[in-house]
C-alpha cells in the first residue's frame, strides 16, 4: 500500500480504513477491509468481556456462589450499568408501584391499606 501515493500518509489502521473508504477501495478489496474492521473492533470487544468478568468477580463472592444464573445476570446488569441506576428516582418508582393497588404497602411507606 505504501507504493501507492494515496496511502503514504496512512500510519495506523484507522487512517488506512478511512482512506480505503474515501478511495472506494473497500469495495474492491472487501476481505482486506473486513479484516481491518475486525482489528479495530477487537480492543472494544475484549474490554467489554473483561469488564463483565470483573463485575462477576465482585458480585459472585463465596457467600453468593450458589445463586442462580438469572439472579447473577440481573445483579451484573445493575452493577455494570450502575450510573443509570444511580440516576433513577426511587421515590417516584415507589409511588408508581404503590398506585398499582398492591395488597401490602412497600417498606418505608407511611400509608397503610
Secondary structure, DSSP 8 states (H G I E B T S, - for coil): -TTSGGGTT--SHHHHHHHHHHTTHHHHTHHHHHHHHHHHHHHHHHHHHHHHHHHHHHH--STTTT--HHHHHHHHHHHHTHHHHHTS-HHHHHHHHHHT--SS--TT-S---
